[in-house]
Amino acid sequence: MSFSQLSLTEQAQVKTILTTYPLATLVVSAAGSQQAVHIPLLWQEKPDGNLVLQGHLARHNPLFTQRAQQALVLFQGPSHYITPNYYPSKAVDGRAVPTWNYVAVHLQGSLHFIEDAAWCLNVMSRLSHQMEATQPDPWAVADAPPDYVNRQLKAVVGLEIAIDQCSLKVKASQNQSASNQQGVITGLQSENTPHACAMANWIATAGGNA
């Protein structure tokens, strides 16, 4: 299923994951083997409603040197272990087991390499702007000496992935009753860790559903 075929709610959730958790895992077949690369990626919506992902990587990276053409791209959203103790129903009949809640986005598409310094500079600048947004004094590419930036640009190549398949994978207590879902939310909030709170917020706002 393409991104444009998802419901508007699912599209919004996919965009949230790609923006909040931009570190992607790219899995490709190259030189007869499966290889995985971890890089942050930006997303853009095309006029036809589908997505492209943009980023850059080192020129010596096997993705570029072996010219991989197709990629499976994985984005991992909030995830957390769920203890049965969070379910009120456990106290009633004991019928509960542990599980792991997660939200992920799986995308597939064609991989294109872009050997254009201006294009790469634009992607670097946009990525820095996104990731520095919460800093009290955001760093920008322009803060670095131009000759230093130019040397960095010569060492990288741009990449763009035209996405033709997109799926949102959610396991977030949606199979539980409303009371058990609330028990999970309360339990995770009591743990008060970033991962626990992120999952609690997902269940509270999305009802555990994709």
Salt bridges, closest charged atoms under 4 A:
GLU45 OE1 - LYS15 NZ 2.72
ASP48 OD2 - LYS46 NZ 3.96
GLU115 OE1 - ARG59 NH1 2.99
GLU115 OE2 - ARG67 NH2 3.99
ASP147 OD2 - ARG151 NH1 3.68
GLU191 OE1 - HIS80 NE2 3.33
